[in-house]
Amino acid sequence: MGVPTEALRKSQKDLVVVMNRDRPDALMVGLASLGAMDLEGVRAALATALFKDGHLALARAARVAQMPLGAFIAHFRDWVSRWCK
């Protein structure tokens, strides 16, 4: 499978092994297929990491976390105060 969008689409239904020449290099699995996004704290953790690394804007991160903007800001401040000393 050489097309990234095809691999992503297939990962929504099954595991996808990404090969580098003749060796397995990565494993793709759709978060929805695992039900991972429904586990407590996963959305907030993912949104926090993506916002911290600059991959999501603040408002988008709040939507990913399924939190009101003010609640996500408070969550992020709390995270920073705990982990970024």
DSSP file (Angstrom, degrees, kcal/mol; ACC not computed):
  #  RESIDUE AA STRUCTURE BP1 BP2  ACC     N-H-->O    O-->H-N    N-H-->O    O-->H-N    TCO  KAPPA ALPHA  PHI   PSI    X-CA   Y-CA   Z-CA
    1    1 A M              0   0    0      0, 0.0    18,-0.2     0, 0.0     6,-0.0   0.000 360.0 360.0 360.0 112.3    0.0    0.0    0.0
    2    2 A G        +     0   0    0      1,-0.0     0, 0.0     5,-0.0     0, 0.0   0.505 360.0  86.0-104.2  -5.5    1.8    3.1   -1.2
    3    3 A V     >  -     0   0    0      1,-0.1     4,-2.0     2,-0.0     3,-0.5  -0.866  62.9-152.0-104.6 118.9   -0.8    5.8   -0.8
    4    4 A P  H  > S+     0   0    0      0, 0.0     4,-2.5     0, 0.0     5,-0.2   0.865  96.5  53.2 -56.7 -38.8   -1.0    7.4    2.7
    5    5 A T  H  > S+     0   0    0      1,-0.2     4,-2.3     2,-0.2     5,-0.1   0.866 108.0  51.2 -67.1 -33.3   -4.7    8.3    2.4
    6    6 A E  H  > S+     0   0    0     -3,-0.5     4,-2.5     2,-0.2    -1,-0.2   0.914 110.3  48.9 -66.9 -42.4   -5.5    4.7    1.5
    7    7 A A  H  X S+     0   0    0     -4,-2.0     4,-1.9     2,-0.2    -2,-0.2   0.913 112.1  49.0 -62.8 -42.7   -3.6    3.5    4.6
    8    8 A L  H  X S+     0   0    0     -4,-2.5     4,-0.6     2,-0.2    -2,-0.2   0.921 111.4  49.1 -63.0 -44.0   -5.4    6.0    6.8
    9    9 A R  H >< S+     0   0    0     -4,-2.3     3,-1.0     1,-0.2     4,-0.3   0.914 112.7  47.5 -61.9 -43.5   -8.8    4.9    5.4
   10   10 A K  H >X S+     0   0    0     -4,-2.5     4,-1.8     1,-0.2     3,-1.6   0.817 101.7  65.1 -68.7 -29.6   -8.0    1.2    5.9
   11   11 A S  H 3< S+     0   0    0     -4,-1.9    19,-2.5     1,-0.3    -1,-0.2   0.684  88.6  69.1 -68.5 -15.5   -6.8    1.9    9.5
   12   12 A Q  T << S+     0   0    0     -3,-1.0    -1,-0.3    -4,-0.6    -2,-0.2   0.726 113.9  26.9 -71.6 -20.1  -10.3    3.0   10.4
   13   13 A K  T <4 S+     0   0    0     -3,-1.6     2,-0.3     1,-0.3    -2,-0.2   0.646 131.4   2.0-114.0 -22.9  -11.4   -0.7   10.0
   14   14 A D  S  < S-     0   0    0     -4,-1.8    16,-0.3    14,-0.0    -1,-0.3  -0.952  84.7 -74.4-157.4 168.3   -8.3   -2.7   10.7
   15   15 A L        -     0   0    0     -2,-0.3     2,-0.5    14,-0.1    14,-0.2  -0.488  42.0-156.0 -69.7 143.2   -4.7   -2.6   11.7
   16   16 A V  E     -A   28   0A   0     12,-2.5    12,-3.2    -2,-0.2     2,-0.5  -0.990   2.3-152.4-124.9 124.4   -2.3   -1.4    9.0
   17   17 A V  E     -A   27   0A   0     -2,-0.5     2,-0.6    10,-0.2    10,-0.2  -0.850   9.4-149.9 -95.8 126.4    1.4   -2.3    9.0
   18   18 A V  E     -A   26   0A   0      8,-3.0     7,-3.6    -2,-0.5     8,-1.7  -0.864  15.6-151.0 -98.3 124.3    3.6    0.3    7.2
   19   19 A M  E     -A   24   0A   0     -2,-0.6     2,-0.6     5,-0.3     3,-0.1  -0.706  14.8-157.1 -98.7 145.5    6.7   -1.3    5.7
   20   20 A N  E >  S-A   23   0A   0      3,-3.2     3,-1.8    -2,-0.3     2,-0.6  -0.926  74.6 -55.3-117.6 101.0   10.1    0.2    5.1
   21   21 A R  T 3  S-     0   0    0     -2,-0.6     4,-0.1     1,-0.2    -2,-0.1  -0.545 123.7 -17.5  59.0-110.6   11.5   -2.0    2.4
   22   22 A D  T 3  S+     0   0    0     -2,-0.6    -1,-0.2    -3,-0.1    -3,-0.0   0.254 123.9  80.7-108.4  14.2   11.3   -5.5    3.8
   23   23 A R  E <  S-A   20   0A   0     -3,-1.8    -3,-3.2     0, 0.0     2,-0.2  -0.952  83.1-111.0-123.2 139.6   10.8   -4.6    7.5
   24   24 A P  E     +A   19   0A   0      0, 0.0    -5,-0.3     0, 0.0     3,-0.1  -0.459  38.1 172.7 -62.2 134.0    7.7   -3.5    9.4
   25   25 A D  E     +     0   0A   0     -7,-3.6     2,-0.3     1,-0.4    -6,-0.2   0.692  55.2   4.3-117.6 -31.4    8.2    0.2   10.4
   26   26 A A  E     -A   18   0A   0     -8,-1.7    -8,-3.0     2,-0.0     2,-0.4  -0.983  54.5-138.3-154.7 160.6    5.0    1.4   11.9
   27   27 A L  E     -A   17   0A   0     -2,-0.3     2,-0.4   -10,-0.2   -10,-0.2  -0.993  16.8-161.9-126.5 126.9    1.5    0.3   12.9
   28   28 A M  E     +A   16   0A   0    -12,-3.2   -12,-2.5    -2,-0.4     2,-0.4  -0.905  13.1 170.9-110.3 135.7   -1.6    2.4   12.2
   29   29 A V        -     0   0    0     -2,-0.4     2,-0.3   -14,-0.2   -17,-0.2  -0.991  35.2-116.2-142.1 135.4   -4.8    1.8   14.0
   30   30 A G     >  -     0   0    0    -19,-2.5     4,-1.1    -2,-0.4     6,-0.2  -0.533  15.9-143.2 -71.8 130.3   -7.9    4.0   13.8
   31   31 A L  H  >>S+     0   0    0     -2,-0.3     5,-1.6     1,-0.2     4,-0.9   0.873 100.6  54.2 -61.2 -37.4   -8.7    5.6   17.2
   32   32 A A  H >45S+     0   0    0      1,-0.2     3,-0.5     2,-0.2    -1,-0.2   0.882 102.6  56.4 -65.9 -37.6  -12.4    5.2   16.6
   33   33 A S  H 345S+     0   0    0      1,-0.3    -1,-0.2   -22,-0.2    -2,-0.2   0.797 110.1  45.8 -66.8 -26.5  -12.1    1.5   15.8
   34   34 A L  H 3<5S-     0   0    0     -4,-1.1    -1,-0.3    -3,-0.3    -2,-0.2   0.658 105.7-127.9 -83.8 -17.4  -10.5    1.0   19.3
   35   35 A G  T X<5 +     0   0    0     -4,-0.9     3,-1.4    -3,-0.5     4,-0.4   0.646  65.6 139.5  74.8  14.1  -13.1    3.1   21.0
   36   36 A A  G > < +     0   0    0     -5,-1.6     3,-1.3     1,-0.3     6,-0.2   0.829  59.6  60.8 -62.7 -34.5  -10.1    5.0   22.4
   37   37 A M  G 3  S+     0   0    0     -6,-0.6     6,-0.4     1,-0.3    -1,-0.3   0.688 100.8  56.5 -69.8 -15.1  -11.6    8.4   22.1
   38   38 A D  G <  S+     0   0    0     -3,-1.4    -1,-0.3     4,-0.1    -2,-0.2   0.559  83.1 104.2 -91.3  -8.9  -14.4    7.4   24.4
   39   39 A L  S X> S-     0   0    0     -3,-1.3     3,-1.7    -4,-0.4     4,-0.6  -0.483  88.6 -91.0 -73.9 143.8  -12.1    6.4   27.3
   40   40 A E  T 34 S+     0   0    0      1,-0.2    -1,-0.1    -2,-0.2    -2,-0.1  -0.294 106.7   5.2 -58.6 129.0  -12.0    8.9   30.1
   41   41 A G  T 3> S+     0   0    0     -4,-0.1     4,-2.4    24,-0.1    -1,-0.2   0.237  96.8 107.0  87.0 -12.7   -9.3   11.5   29.7
   42   42 A V  H <> S+     0   0    0     -3,-1.7     4,-2.8     2,-0.2     5,-0.2   0.941  80.2  46.8 -67.2 -46.5   -8.1   10.5   26.2
   43   43 A R  H  X S+     0   0    0     -4,-0.6     4,-2.7    -6,-0.4     5,-0.2   0.928 115.0  46.7 -60.5 -45.4   -9.7   13.4   24.4
   44   44 A A  H  > S+     0   0    0     21,-0.2     4,-2.5     2,-0.2    -1,-0.2   0.908 114.0  48.1 -64.4 -41.7   -8.3   15.9   26.9
   45   45 A A  H  X S+     0   0    0     -4,-2.4     4,-2.4     2,-0.2    -2,-0.2   0.919 113.9  46.3 -65.6 -43.6   -4.8   14.3   26.8
   46   46 A L  H  X S+     0   0    0     -4,-2.8     4,-2.5    -5,-0.2     5,-0.2   0.933 114.4  47.1 -63.8 -46.4   -4.7   14.2   23.0
   47   47 A A  H  X S+     0   0    0     -4,-2.7     4,-2.4    -5,-0.2     5,-0.2   0.897 112.0  51.1 -63.0 -40.4   -5.9   17.8   22.7
   48   48 A T  H  X S+     0   0    0     -4,-2.5     4,-2.8    -5,-0.2    -2,-0.2   0.936 112.2  45.8 -62.2 -47.8   -3.4   19.0   25.3
   49   49 A A  H  X S+     0   0    0     -4,-2.4     4,-2.0     1,-0.2     6,-0.2   0.915 114.6  47.1 -63.5 -43.5   -0.5   17.3   23.6
   50   50 A L  H  <>S+     0   0    0     -4,-2.5     5,-2.6     2,-0.2     6,-1.1   0.881 115.2  45.8 -68.0 -37.4   -1.5   18.6   20.1
   51   51 A F  H ><5S+     0   0    0     -4,-2.4     3,-1.5     4,-0.2    -2,-0.2   0.932 111.4  52.1 -68.5 -45.6   -2.0   22.1   21.4
   52   52 A K  H 3<5S+     0   0    0     -4,-2.8    -2,-0.2     1,-0.3    -1,-0.2   0.885 110.9  47.9 -57.4 -40.9    1.3   22.1   23.4
   53   53 A D  T 3<5S-     0   0    0     -4,-2.0    -1,-0.3    -5,-0.2    -2,-0.2   0.426 118.3-111.5 -84.4   1.9    3.2   21.0   20.3
   54   54 A G  T < 5S+     0   0    0     -3,-1.5    -3,-0.2     2,-0.2    -2,-0.1   0.639  85.7 117.5  82.7  14.5    1.5   23.7   18.1
   55   55 A H  S   <S+     0   0    0     -5,-2.6     2,-0.4    -6,-0.2    -4,-0.2   0.663  74.5  39.5 -89.1 -16.8   -0.5   21.3   16.0
   56   56 A L  S    S-     0   0    0     -6,-1.1    -2,-0.2    -9,-0.1    -1,-0.1  -0.987  80.1-123.9-131.2 142.8   -3.9   22.6   17.1
   57   57 A A     >  -     0   0    0     -2,-0.4     4,-2.6     1,-0.1     5,-0.2  -0.393  38.4-103.6 -72.3 162.1   -5.1   26.1   17.8
   58   58 A L  H  > S+     0   0    0      1,-0.2     4,-2.1     2,-0.2     5,-0.2   0.912 120.2  46.8 -56.7 -48.6   -6.6   26.7   21.3
   59   59 A A  H  > S+     0   0    0      1,-0.2     4,-1.8     2,-0.2    -1,-0.2   0.890 113.3  49.2 -64.8 -38.6  -10.2   26.7   20.1
   60   60 A R  H  > S+     0   0    0      2,-0.2     4,-2.5     1,-0.2    -1,-0.2   0.897 108.9  52.8 -67.3 -39.3   -9.7   23.6   18.0
   61   61 A A  H  X S+     0   0    0     -4,-2.6     4,-2.4     1,-0.2    -2,-0.2   0.900 107.2  52.4 -62.2 -40.6   -8.0   21.8   21.0
   62   62 A A  H  X>S+     0   0    0     -4,-2.1     5,-2.6    -5,-0.2     4,-0.6   0.902 109.9  49.1 -61.9 -40.5  -11.0   22.6   23.2
   63   63 A R  H ><5S+     0   0    0     -4,-1.8     3,-0.8     3,-0.2    -2,-0.2   0.915 110.0  50.3 -65.3 -42.8  -13.3   21.1   20.5
   64   64 A V  H 3<5S+     0   0    0     -4,-2.5    -2,-0.2     1,-0.3    -1,-0.2   0.911 113.3  46.3 -60.3 -41.6  -11.2   17.9   20.3
   65   65 A A  H 3<5S-     0   0    0     -4,-2.4    -1,-0.3    -5,-0.2   -21,-0.2   0.590 109.5-129.0 -74.4 -10.1  -11.3   17.7   24.1
   66   66 A Q  T <<5 +     0   0    0     -3,-0.8    -3,-0.2    -4,-0.6    -2,-0.1   0.920  65.7 128.7  56.2  47.7  -15.1   18.3   24.0
   67   67 A M      < -     0   0    0     -5,-2.6    -1,-0.2    -6,-0.1    -2,-0.1  -0.936  68.4-101.2-125.8 148.9  -14.7   21.1   26.6
   68   68 A P     >  -     0   0    0      0, 0.0     4,-2.3     0, 0.0     3,-0.3  -0.390  43.8-108.4 -60.5 152.3  -15.9   24.7   26.6
   69   69 A L  H  > S+     0   0    0      1,-0.2     4,-2.5     2,-0.2     5,-0.2   0.902 118.7  50.2 -53.6 -47.4  -13.0   27.0   25.8
   70   70 A G  H  > S+     0   0    0      1,-0.2     4,-2.2     2,-0.2    -1,-0.2   0.874 110.0  50.8 -61.0 -38.0  -12.7   28.3   29.3
   71   71 A A  H  > S+     0   0    0     -3,-0.3     4,-2.5     2,-0.2    -1,-0.2   0.885 110.4  49.0 -67.3 -38.5  -12.6   24.8   30.8
   72   72 A F  H  X S+     0   0    0     -4,-2.3     4,-3.0     2,-0.2     5,-0.2   0.903 109.3  52.2 -68.7 -39.0   -9.9   23.8   28.4
   73   73 A I  H  X S+     0   0    0     -4,-2.5     4,-2.6    -5,-0.2    -2,-0.2   0.935 112.0  46.3 -59.6 -45.4   -7.8   26.8   29.2
   74   74 A A  H  X S+     0   0    0     -4,-2.2     4,-2.4     2,-0.2    -2,-0.2   0.914 112.7  50.5 -62.8 -42.9   -8.1   26.0   32.9
   75   75 A H  H  X S+     0   0    0     -4,-2.5     4,-2.4     2,-0.2    -2,-0.2   0.922 112.0  47.1 -59.7 -45.4   -7.2   22.3   32.2
   76   76 A F  H  X S+     0   0    0     -4,-3.0     4,-2.8     2,-0.2    -2,-0.2   0.905 110.8  50.9 -67.2 -41.4   -4.2   23.4   30.2
   77   77 A R  H  X S+     0   0    0     -4,-2.6     4,-2.5     2,-0.2    -1,-0.2   0.921 111.5  48.9 -59.9 -43.2   -3.0   25.8   32.9
   78   78 A D  H  X S+     0   0    0     -4,-2.4     4,-1.6     2,-0.2    -2,-0.2   0.919 111.3  49.7 -62.2 -43.6   -3.4   23.0   35.5
   79   79 A W  H  X S+     0   0    0     -4,-2.4     4,-2.7     1,-0.2     5,-0.3   0.922 111.4  48.8 -60.8 -45.1   -1.4   20.7   33.2
   80   80 A V  H  X S+     0   0    0     -4,-2.8     4,-2.3     1,-0.2    -2,-0.2   0.909 109.9  51.4 -61.8 -43.3    1.4   23.3   32.8
   81   81 A S  H  < S+     0   0    0     -4,-2.5    -1,-0.2    -5,-0.2    -2,-0.2   0.812 116.5  41.1 -66.8 -28.4    1.6   23.9   36.5
   82   82 A R  H  < S+     0   0    0     -4,-1.6     3,-0.2    -5,-0.2    -2,-0.2   0.884 128.8  23.4 -82.6 -41.5    1.9   20.2   37.2
   83   83 A W  H  < S+     0   0    0     -4,-2.7     2,-0.2     1,-0.2    -3,-0.2   0.572 111.9  61.6-109.7 -12.0    4.3   19.1   34.4
   84   84 A C     <        0   0    0     -4,-2.3    -1,-0.2    -5,-0.3    -4,-0.1  -0.402 360.0 360.0-117.2  57.0    6.3   22.1   33.2
   85   85 A K              0   0    0     -2,-0.2    -1,-0.2    -3,-0.2    -4,-0.1   0.441 360.0 360.0 -91.6 360.0    8.2   23.2   36.3
